[in-house]
Every structure is written in structure tokens, then in C-alpha cells.
């Protein structure tokens, strides 16, 4: 999978429309994790070094076409200015912004593009109107918002059909990693999947079963697997409608000889609370009045041992409620094991990236931390990513 490289287009002295992924967690105006902002810096700095004027478009959350103050990108503009050590002009206007005076070496961040309903419209004609407005601001389009490339949105897909375009450094790096995960990966190849819902990962599991050697299942989704095996799961999260599908996956894994790891012990509590008292029980003996909130220590060690034997490992989704210290052990053990993988270790964005940072790991402890959990998963599921296809 090849994309047009940043260096292959002449951006010197040009106005560049740059799509970034600046969808960072913000609480009461304070950015809690600036990882995605930092991931955008290499491309921005390259463009500035080339003498380009940079107009950034990005989204935050899902305002669904409404101007919601808590989803404004203004705090991001301030943080970006600090990281670049250069002023970042914030434009509250998206449509009708006056950018005629922007000159070489200047940076403008447009307000949350999803304030415009046309950005996410299913109607191509509506998206195209917005895309034409964005395209009118610039000479060249650079796509560097990997977390949105699985969406056919105006600022991701349609604008690339209107301007000369290329992939930024972040998108190029993500594509390279995904290619290494799918095209003849070094073996053994292990995948660890967690998170709340089986429904979010069912397509990935199905597509990966005939490609991996080891598949470990944790997080809230594991209880649908335990239920499919006929075990009592208490008040744990479960998607009963997917039990038949999970049974089929378990049979497929067995036939293919995939080492499918499910926990043998579970950390349970009577309620979903940071103060809930944890108890460790066997995975087939969860009390009826308890809910599972983490994989047990025995399981964490078994998962860790299995992935440390692998040459390629992809991990997406925490093993438990890592935000609660009593239920973070499984995720921390997995993260630690990933740092010791001798081959390629990839943390698959989203909650996984947040978890490793929350638990005190550095980005450099892993070979790669993806910025786009959803985009990575859809690619591994075998789906086409519109925002990548348009750059090929």
C-alpha cells in the first residue's frame, strides 16, 4: 500500500491545507493527553521549514453540526502554539474564513470542522460544497489525520479530489506499520484485543483468525466469550446476541490451530466503582452478584508470556478498567510485556494509547503507538480506508 509522499510535492511558498487529528481529551478546557498534537508536529514543522503557510483543519468529538463550546479547538490552538514555539492563529470561522493575508511560515487552526454538518454528510454533493470552500484556501492538501482516514468526510476524502495532495509523515508512518502487520509479518504473530464490546472487534477477529498464531482476549468483551463457553458471568458486560457468532469463532480458531487465550482468573467486584473492593475468582466461577472488571494476575502473566514469544504483536483495547487502580493490573502487565517484545510491538491507538500513558509508560517504550484505533481496526478487518485510497 503506497501513498504519495510529502517530499514528492513542492510546498515551498505555497498555502497548504493540512488535515490533522487533534481529537484529544479535554476536560473543563484542559487537555488531558496531547499525544495526537505531538504526533502532528513533524509534518507541521517540515511545512514551515519549507516556507509554506499552513492552514490546519481538524475535529474534536462529535458535535454533529452544532457549535458546542466544550468541543472547541481553541485550547488545542494554544497547546499547538506552545509546542511549535510559534504563534498559532485560531479562526472561529470555518466557512468564509478570511485567509488571504496568511503568509509563509504562519499557522492557522480552523475551528472544529465537525461544527459543519456537511463534513460528515452521507450526501457527496453536500460534502463537496464544504470541500470546495476548504480547497479555496490553499494550493495543496496534505492528509495527516490518520484517526479519521476510515471516514469519507469532506476534509479527509473530498478535498483530496480537488487539490494536489500527499500523505503527511504521520499517515505515511501508520500505513507503513499496518503494511508490516498484514503483509508477511514476522512470526509468531500475536494479537491482543480488549475493550468493552465484542461488536467493535468481531470483524477484526474474524479477519485475523487465519493470519495470527496467538490471539488473546481481555476487557469487557471477554465475558461474551465466557458466556459462549457456558460459564456464569454474573453481572459482567455481555452481548448475548453475539454468543452464536463467538461460538463459531471459537470453533474456527480450534480448526485453524490458533492459540486463542481466554483468562483463567478474573478480578471481580460488586459494582463499577473506583472504590469497589476487588476479589480474584476462577473465570468459570464468577459469583452471580459480581461483575468482572479486569483479567486476573494468573491470566495476565500467561498473556504476557505468550506475547513475549512473538516477533510481531498488535494490541488494541485495555484488559480491564485501567482508570481504576484496583483494576489496572492486567493492562499494566500486558503493556510491560509489549515493551519486551524482540520484534515489532504496536499499540493500536484509542484507549490502549491512553492506558499506557496513564500507567506511566513512555511512547518510546514501544515500537509504535498508533493515533487511530478505529482506522487501524478497520484496516485489519480488511476494509478500505477512503482517506488512504484517495492518496494512492
N, C-alpha and C positions, 0 to 999 in steps of 0.2 A: 504494500500500500504506500504509494509515493504521493507526496503533496508538493506544491510549488514552494520553493524555499524563499525565505526572507531576503537573502543576499542576491537572489536572481532578479529582483525588481529594483529599479532605480528610484530611490525615495529622496534623493538629495534636493533640498529646497522645495519639496512638494508638501501639499497638505494631505495628511494621512488619516483616514478614519480607522480607528483601531478598536476592534471588539474584544473587550476583556471580560474575565469572570471575576467580578468583585463582590460576589454574593457571600458576604461574611456575616457571622453572627454579631448583631448589635443589640445591646440591652440598655435602655434609657440613654441612648446617644453614645454609648461607649462600645468600641469594637472589642470583642472578646477573643478573637483569633484572627490575626491579619495574614495568615498563611497564603491566602489566594492573592492578596495585594502584593505580597513579596514575590510570588510566582510570576507576576506580570512585569516586574521591574526589568529583567534583561531585555525584553523586546522594546519597552519604552525607552530605555537608555540607549539602545542601538539606534533607534529612530532619531532621538535627539542628537546623538553624536554625528549622525548623517546630515544634520541641519534641517530635518523635517519639522513641520508644525503638526502636533499630534492632537487629534480630536477623539476622545475616548467615549465609547458607548458601552453601557453595562446595565445589568439588572440587579435588583435586590428583592428577594422574596417573591410573593405572588399578589401584587396589588390589584390584578385583574382590571386594568384600565382606569383605576381610580387613584387620585393623588392622596396617598396615605402618608402623613408626616413621619410616622415611625419607620417608613421604608424609603426615606430619602437617602440619596448617596452623598449628601453634604459632609457627614463625618468621614466618609471614605476619601473625599477630596482633600480634607485636612491631613489625614494619615498619609496619603499618597505624596502630598507636598513635603511632609517630614522625611519620608523615606528617600525621595528623589533629591532632597535638599534644593528644591526649586519651586517657585510658586505654581500652584495648580488652580487655574481659573475654573470656578464652578458655574455652570449655566443651568438655571432653573428651567429654562425653556428647552424643549426638545425640537418640536416643530416650530419653525420660524426663528430659530436662534440666529443672531447676527454674528457670524464668524468671519466676516470679510477682513477684519483688521488683524486677525491672528497671524503671527509671523514666525519665521524659522526659530526653533528652539523653545517655543511656547507649548504649554499643555493645557487643554480644556477637557473637563469632565462634564458630559451632559447628564442631566437628571435621569433617574431610573427609567430606562426605556420601556419597562412594562407599565408605566403610567399611561402609555398609549395603547389602547385596546387593539389597534391594528398589528402591533408587534407579534401577538400570539394568535392572531385570527386564522381560522381554518380556510378562509377565502383568500386565494392567492392574489386576487385583484386588490383587496384591502391592504394586504401586506406590502404589495408593490408600491402603493401610493406613499406609504411611510418610507420604504426603502429608497424611493426616488428622492425624497426630501433629505435623507441622510447622505445619499450619494452626491447631492448637490453641494455639500460642504467640503468635498475632498477630491483629490486626483486619484488616489489609490486606496484600496481596502486591505487591511491586514487582519486576519482572524486569529485571535489568541485566547478566546474564551472557551477552553475545552469543555468546561462544565455544561455548556449549552449546545454543543455541536450535534447532539442527538435530537434537537428540536428544529423543525422547519419554520424558523422565525425570521421576521423581516431583517433584523440586524445581524443575523447569523448566516442565513441562506440567501435571501432575495437580493440583498445589497451586493453580494459577491457576483451576481449575474450582471450587474450594471457597471462595475468598475474593474480595472486591472487589479489582480488580487494575489495574495500569497499567505502562507501559514506563518504565524509568529513562532518564536523559539519554544514557547510552552506547548502549543499544539503539535509542533514537529516532534518534540520530546515524547509527548503522550502517545503519538502514533507509533513512534519507534518502539516504545515499551510494549504496546499492545501487539505489535507485529511479532516481537520476541516471545510473547506469551502464547501466540497462536500458530506461528509458522515454525514448526520443528523445534519446540522448546527443549532445553537440556533436561534430561530425565535422571531420577524420578521427578515427576511434575506433581506438586501438591497444591490444592486449593482449599482454603478455609473460608467458610461462609457463616455469617451470623446475622444479627439484626432481628427485628421483631417478626416480620411476616414471611412465610413461605411464598406467598403470592408474588412478592417482589423478586424472588430469586428462582422461581420454578423453571423459567425458561433457560436461565443460565445453567442450572444443574443439569437439565435435560441435554443441553448442547455440549456441556463439558464432559459428560459421563464417558464418552468413548475417546476422550482426549487426555484424561488425567490418570495418574496412578494412585493418588491418595485424595480423598475428599472428606473433610472434617466438617461437621455441622454443629453449631452452637447458637447462642442467642435465643430469643423468644421462639424462633422458627423451629427449634429442635423438638418442641413439645407436640407439634403435629406429627413428627416422625415417631416419637414415642407412642402417641395415640394410635398411629398406624400399626405399630407392633403389638397393640392390645394392652398397653400399660396404663395404669392410673396416673393422671397428671394433675390431680387436684384442681385448683382454681387458676392454673397456668394458662397463658395465652395459647389459643388453638384456633385453627381454621378447619373446621370439621368438613366443609365441602371439598377440601383438597386431600382428605385422607385417602380416597381411592387412587388419586394421582401419585401420592407419595408411596403407596404400596407398590405401584408399578415401577417407580424409580428404584426402590429398594431391590426389586427382583432384577431389574436391568443391571444394576451395579454388581449384583452377585454373578450374573451370567457373564459380564464383561471382565470379571476379576479385579474390579476396582476395590481398593481398601477403603470402605466407607466407615468412617469413625463417628460414632454417637457416644455421648457421655455415659459413663457408668455410675457416676455420682452427681448429685445436684445440690446447689445451695438454695434452700427454700426459706420462706418467711410467711407470716400470716397476712401481710399486706404489702402493697407497693409504697414503701416509705423509706426515707433516708435513715430513719431511726429504727426501722424494723430489725428485730433480732434474728440473725442467720442460724440455720441448722443444716447440717450436711446429712443427706439421706441417699440411699441407693436409687438409681434412676428408675428402677421398676417398683419402687415403694414410696412414691410421693404421697404424703397424707392428703386426704380429701379436702381438708380445710387450709392447705398451704399452697403457695404459688412458687414456682421456680424462678429465681432471679439471677442465677449465674451457674456456669458449669462448676462441678466440684474440683477440689485440688488434685485428686487422682486422675480425673479426666484431663485437666489442664496439663499435667505432666505427660500424659500419654499423647495428647495432641502435639505438644512441644517436641517430644522425642521423634514422632513421625515426620514432622515437617523439617526438623534439623537434618534428616537423612536425605531430603530432597535437594535437587540442584536448581529447581525453579519453583517459587512459591508466590501465589497471589492470595491476598487476604482482603475480604470485604465484609464488614459487619462485626461489631463487638460481641464477645462471648456472654456478656451479662450487662447489668445496669451499671456501667463503669462510672457514671456520675455519682453513685452512692459508694463510699469507701468499702462498706461491708460486702459489696457485690462486684468489686472491680478486679478481684484476684485472677480470675480466668483470663480476662482480656490482657492483664499485665504480663502474665506468664507467656501468653501467645506472642505478644509484642517483643518480649525479651528473646524468645526463641527465633523470631524473624531476624533479629539483629545478628544472629549467629549462623544463618544460612550461608553456605560457602558459595552458592551460585547467585541467581537473581532473586531478590526479595522485593515484592511490590505491595505497598499498602494502597488499597483501592479506593481512596477518597472518602468523602462524606463523613459519616460517624466514625469510621476507622481512623481517619486522619485526625479528627478531633480527639479521639480517645488516646492515641499515642502521645499527643502534645499535652493533654490533660494529665496523663500519668507520668510526665516528666521525661519522655524520650525526645531526642533531637531529630530533625528531619534527616540529618546526615548519618543517623544510626541505621538507616535503611537504604537500599539501592535506589528506590524511587517511591515517592508518595504522590499518588495521582490527585489532581484537583477536582476530578469529575467522577463521582461514584456512579451516578446514573448512566453517564455516557460510556464509562468503562464496561459496566454490566451489559448494556445493550450491544456493545461490540462483541463481547464474549458470548453473548446469546446468539450471535450470528446475524444481527440486524444491521442494516445500512445506516450510517450516520450522515444525514443530509449535509451538515455543516462541514464534513470532511470530503464527501463525494464532490462537492462543488469546488474544492480546492485542488482536485487531482488533475 
